[in-house]
């Protein structure tokens, strides 16, 4: 048998090469999956008060950007418009559609760019 490391790809993420994907280790994926599951269950079980006081969180797995250390978590406060705000539902629905369309366009452009480079 030959050396199993021959032809192996280094999956360590770096910011040195623009356009390279950032790779998560199994431990990071597991931590994010577990936290996301707890967050989803809190929503589905409609706990009052909720276990998670904020609607969204940023979770850092290393010291970078706004994160001061691994597992540094930053809550994101999201203002929810009141149900009796005039015109908020149709206006918000249109904003949601515009945001979804913009995200789909970004994904399409990225997919097209990846198809062009692999061809």
Protein Blocks (a to p, Z undefined) as FASTA:
>chain_A
ZZfkgopacfbdcfkbghiacdddfklmmmmmmmmmmmmmmmmnopacdfblbfbdcddf
bdehjbfbghiacddddddddfklghklmmmmmmmmmmmmmmmmmmmmmmmmmmmmmZZ
